[in-house]
Amino acid sequence: MKSIAELEEIRKRTLQRINLRREDKESEVRVVVGMATCGIAAGARPVMMAFVDEIGRRHLSQVTVSQTGCIGMCRLEPMADVFLPGEEKVTYVNLDADKARRIVAEHVVNGRPVTEYTIGNAENNKQQA
């Protein structure tokens, strides 16, 4: 059993780590890949791995890759959202590993969304067809 002083020290360290994470989130880039059954069936695993590998290869320490469940647009899977600090979320659709690597290079690193892979572009192409 730990003493009250030891427990208080653990509590302080934990709160410091939480606050550091909160500060980091403000400058952090996030990539969120749809990994529900529909996304996995459409090929989301290689897409997620391509994001992770490319971000690691480039040593991008302020970028996190995570997964989410179904977004409700299964026909557009594999999908990913990119969140840059202070900017609107960009949703990418119909992805593959090569597209994921390009998104890292152009959007995550250089701040220029790859518009031809975005949901807006996919919807416009559908309406024109």
N, C-alpha and C positions, 0 to 999 in steps of 0.2 A: 504494500500500500504506500502511496506517495503522500508526502506531507502537504499541508496547505500551501506552503511557500513554493514547493516544487510544482504543484498544480497551477499556481498563479504564474509561474515562469513559463510553463508550457502554453498557457492561455495567451500570454503576451507575445510569445514567438509566433503562435498561430495567427493572431490578429495582425502582426506585422507582415507575415507572408500574404495574408488575404489582401491587405492594403497595397502591398507591392504589386500583386496580380491585378488589382483594380486599376492602378496607375498605368501598368503596362498595357491593359486593354485599350486605353485611350489612344495609344500610338500603334496598336497591333493591327495587322491585316489578317482577316479571317477568310478561309475558303471552306465552304460547307457543302459536302457532296451528299446527294440523295442516295441513301443505301437501304431503302425498303425493298421488299421482295421484287417489286416492279423494276426498280433501279438496278438491282443485282442481276436480274434476268436480262436486262438490256445491256449490261456490260459495265456497271458502275465500279466494280472492283478494280479492273485495270486502270480506269480513270482516276480513282482515288490514289492508287499506287503511283501513277505518273505524277500527280500533284506532289505527293510526299517525296518521291525520288528527286524531282526537279528542284523543289525547294531545298532539300538537303544538299544536292549537288552544288547549288548556288550559295549555300551557307546563309540562308535568309532566316535569321534568328527571331525576327519580329513577325513571323507569319505562322499561323496555326492552321492545321487542316483538321476538320472534324466531320462527323457524319450526322445526318438527320433521317427521319422516317419519310413516309410518303407525303409529297406536296400536293398530290391530287391531279397531276397532269402526266399520267403514266405514258401517254403517247409521245412525250417529249424527252423521256429518259434516255440515257443518263443525263442528269442535271447537276449543276453546281451554282452556288451563289458566292460572289466575291464581295467582301466588305472592306473598303478602304476608309481610313479615318476621315471624317468630315465629308464623305461623298455618299451618294445614293448607292444602294445595293445593286449589283448587276447580276442578272440570272442568265446563265448559259445553258443551252439545251442541245440534245443530240450529240453528246460529246464522245470522244474516243481519247486514247492516250496521247496521240500527237496533238490534238486540239488542246488538251490540258497543259502540255508543255508550252505550247504557244501562248496560252493565257497567262502562265507564270511569267514568261519572257516579256510580253507586251503590256499586260494589265498590272500584274503584281509588281514587277520591277520598274516599268516605265510609266505606269499610270494611264495607259491608253487602252480602254476596253476594245476587245476584238468584236466589233459590232456584228460581223456576219455570223457569229455563233450565239448571239443573244436571243432571248425569247421574243423580243419585239421584231427582230428580223425574221424569225421563223413564222410568226403570226402574219406578218406582211406578205411573205411568200405564199402562205396558205391561201390568203384572200385573193391574191393575183391569179392563182391557178384555177 
